[in-house]
Structure formats: structure tokens, C-alpha cells
């Protein structure tokens, strides 16, 4: 009896320490709201439903921690590397083998998948002994996965056609699917004649018990200031296939610089973890984002998030003479600007410039003898290399004026600014 009481006390302590996932209530409410209405009603507490379903999830995730060891998927070595290749070598995935025929007779086969708490990766093959035409290869795409409590969008992948143009093998990553799903529908778009597209789907089995659980998950709640706003990091989830950091940002000039997230580094054991991609979406509460990195090392001693570079802003108030064109660069507070050409046509004044590839000029206008003309538009942006090998961004500024230009006025610039802000993430 004493042993039983001791066991019950231990279970109570464990239950009290469990916290439900943040998204669980929202997903359960949505599922219950959309469920068919029945005449007979039961006085069943919402909290009891939530706790019951949570323990189902808990039991499944505990089981999933013992990762599935199955068969290796062959023929995909050229498309995968790093962590995914290692997991495939160990057979950490699910064989599928489902197929369907497309409108032009090409066979779509879903070879297998690998799934964890961060993503689901689909391995697929398109094959046609008569050849795969360019219309299909250019326009076919897997778009989303649906199922019970699941609506996962495609995020990114790669594909490769063989030399005979009869087969395409590819991999595509999707948002993670629900642990309650036992059958998934993979939706795809294929081309028809007359430049039309049609959507199809293929049902594939899914065993959540063969998915891999997160190895490291932690709330961050860390906010950092940058020139035009703030970045808040909410959570980090490390799974066998990747590491994902989620957060929100309210940065006025975020989209003025192309590679802002590329300057945020995740350091594990003092070494940078390879960045795999990022995405962002506007919402009422600000812009949500996620940054995806490679999997963390098995032996994790330290973890650090570093805002090495991010979108910044510098006020300049530059007044550049256009009376003569100098081949040399003009310094813009550490960045460089080249005036390539100035011309006046019946359409207006055109000034071709080049800058460092991360620079976007702000508040640009043209001064003539009588007036100041605001920038009308920017055209023909290209990336070129200078004679010294430096890559620059070249474009043409157009102004609605036929008067002789005297000065180019620049109020400021957006650019990738060095911040070097470090945030330690506890790993104990």
C-alpha cells in the first residue's frame, strides 16, 4: 500500500509539472467548433477535453522519442545533404509508394517521407518514358498537405531531372502535420492546355508513431532593438531534421534590405549552425517570422543567438555634384556609390548608379538650377561585378524633368548594419 501511495504521489507531481502547448487550445477549439452538431448534449467540461487530448499527445510524443529505424530511400542522394542525408542513411523515415497519373500520362509517385515536430519532407518522383516536357517540369508543384487538424503549406525543396528527360526526383518540405493524422492528402498543381492549371491530390498513409519528436524546445522571450524597431524571439525548437526559431518583429525598414535574416546567427558550442532558410508573414500584432537552421549537434554544451547584422538606417543628407562624372566611388558613411551615367531625354533625366549590394537609398531627389525634382521611379536593377571583382547593385534613377541636373540629393540609406548583439540560450 505504501508503494502504491508513493507511486500515485509521483504521478501527481509529474502531472502538475506538465504544461500544455501554446497552440493546443486554439487548435482544439477550431476542431470542436467545426465538428458536426448533434442533438444529444453532454455536460462535458472543456478543460477535461483539453487535458484528455493533451495526454494523448503526450503519450504519442513520448513514444515518438524512440525514433523509427526503417528502410533507406534510394535515388535521392544528389538532392539531400547534411542532416537529411544522415537520417536517410539510418532509415529514419516512412516508405509510402503511392502513385497517380497526371493529365499528360506522367506518373507521380510519392516514395516516402520523413517527419518531426518542425517539418514534414516528402520524397517524390515524376516519370514518363516518352519524356517530360518543359511545360510540366516548369509548372508542376506540390502545394499543401491536408488531413485531420492539418493544413500544411509547402515551404521549399529541390528537384533534379535525369539526362534522358524521362524522370524528375525531388524533395519538398512542408509545415509539420498533426500527430492525430493517420491519412494525409497531398495536393498538387499540374498544367493543362491553353496555359490553364488544375489541382489534384493523392492520399498517402501517415503513421505519427514513426515521426520524430523534438530534442530541445525552449521559450525565449528575448527582445532586441535595431535602428527602426524591435525583434522579439519567442521560441526555439530543435528536432532531428532542423532547428527553428520563431518570433515577431516590428521593424519599419525590414523589407528594404533583401537579406536581413541572413545576418542572425545561431551558435552551438561556439560554432555557427548552417542557416537553411526563413519566412515571414504580416499579422495584426506585427510581422511573424521563423528562421530555420540545421540540426543541433548531439553533444550540446552552449547555445547563443547573435544578431550579427540586420536592417539598419543611416541619415546622410548628401549633395552630390553631377557636373562631371568621376569613375571613383563616393563614400556614403562606410558604403560606396558610383555615378555611372547621366543623361537627359524627352522622357526626363536618367542617372545610372551603382552601390554596395545591400544598400537602398532613401529620400532621393534631383536639384536643377530652379527646382528640386523627386525621384519618379527606379528601373533596370541588375547585379554586376566591378573590375576589382566586387559585386555591386546597379540601377537607373528616373526624374520627371528635362532641365539640366546639377546635384543628386540623398537623405539617407537602408543597409545591413553590424549590431553584434548576443543572447545566451540556456541548454541545461
Secondary structure, 3 states (H helix, E strand, C coil): CHHHHHHHHHHHHHHHHCCCCCCHHHHHHHHHHHCCCCCCCCCCCHHHHHHHHHHHHHHHHHHHCCCCCCCCCCCCCCCCCHHHHHHHHCCCCEEEEEEEECCCCCEEEEEEEEEECCEEEEEEEEECCCCCCHHHHHHCEEEEEEECCEEEEEEEEEEEECCCCCEEEEEEEEECCCCCCCEEEEEEEEECCCCCEEEEEEEEECCHHHCECCCEEEEEEEEEEECCEEEEEEEEEECCCCEEEEEEEEECCHHHCCCCHHHEEEEECCEECCEEEEEEEEECCEEEEEEEECCCCCCCCCEEEEEEEEEEEEEEEEEEECCCCCCCCEEECCEEEEEEEEEEECCEEEEEEEEECCCEEEEEEEEECCCEEEEEEEEEEEEEECCCCCEEEEEEEEECCCCCEEEEEEEEEEEEEEEEEEEEECCC
